[in-house]
Amino acid sequence: MPLWIDDPADLAARLANPPVRVGLDTEFVRERTYWPQLALVQIALGDGPDGILLVDPLVPGMTKAIAPLLVDARVLKIMHSASEDLIALRHACGVVPTPLFDTQIAAALAGIGAGIGYQRLVQDTLGIALPKGETRSDWLRRPLTPSQLEYAADDVLHLHELHDRLATELDALGRGAWLAEDCARLVANAERDEQDRWPHLGVRAAQFFDGAAQRRLLRLLRWREAHARASDRPRNWILDNELATQLARTPPVDRAALQARLDAHPKAPRKLADALWQALTTPLDDEDDAPQARQEERDRPALRRLQDAVAARTAELGLPDGVLASRRWLQALLDGDGWRGPLSGWRRAQLEPLLTPLLRTAGDNGNVPV
């Protein structure tokens, strides 16, 4: 039976001699904050329910007691779709779990499916149906209900067996190194916690803005991110995308005009008008280096050729669509970003011989910056 752990000393004693692998999951709440609020940590020390620890991170000192396990290089952490859990653990415990085996990534590389959920993976791989009743539960409440505790335990109960199945399949395919690379990148990204340098590129409307408007949008989005982090409030509570794009496209002529615009907008940050005006009107040191969001029509033929080549190689490898290279990654290649990030390593080895001639042709036609 799973154990409820609400004493840091008890947890430290139980983790003094950890096994070579543990199943790990978290429950967190992120509805009214920028940072995820860690509400529960589930640790599976073995294959059965008796080895599951349900750890209460709200108890003072508990996150400090969890941290040594997370960074113990001798202990493999088996998680599913770990990216947000890594952020929650880093923010609460100050460290990121490593080494990592992400069963969602493993399932994709094994050809089972991309972005597959835990319940479905357990069903499809192990033939076990899991309930979904507590998906939107309030995990900060105390005490947790028996239903919540059962759901939380189920989230780590089958991770060891999934690891066995998936690791065997990846080894047979010769893709164990692919998984290790992708998981190491996921951990490194969580450790760095780098802000998106060019957030305006993620706003679809920006492709229709001129250069000056795009720079204003970049200033506003950088300011919003910094303020959201500092105040621990959701980004859209600070400044929603609709208002940001309006202010960037047609900026107010002065501070008073900005205030009038904010007063007319139901979700405007009226109390932040001074800071918003300063952000809107103060050039960034690197904004002249910012890539321009461009209309997709310009690159569509070149992008389609890259996508077709990737789709053919994806089929040959038996991978799900999007795993080898997403549209966004290919667009970055066309923009001249090179083989960086997820396109480095094993993906580059698979794709560079196929895509280099196509990129050269696109460059000859003026699509790729040179």
Protein Blocks (a to p, Z undefined) as FASTA:
>chain_A
ZZddfbfklmmmmmmmccfbdcddddddfflbmbdcdfbdcddfblblklpccddfkbgh
klmmmmmmmmmmkbccddehkllmmmmmmmmnopacdddddfklmmmmnonaghiafklm
mmmmnopacdfklmmacfkbccddfklmmmmmmmmmmmmmmmmmmmmmmmmnopmmmmmm
mmmmmmmmmmnopacfblmlmpmklmmpcfklmmmmmmmmmmmmmmmmmnopafklmocf
klmmmmmmmccfbfklmmmmmmmpmkbcfklmmmmmmmmmmccfklmmpccdddfklmmm
mmmmmmmmmmmmmmmnopaehklocfklmmmmmnonojehjlgmjllmmmmmmmmmmmmm
mmmnopacZZ
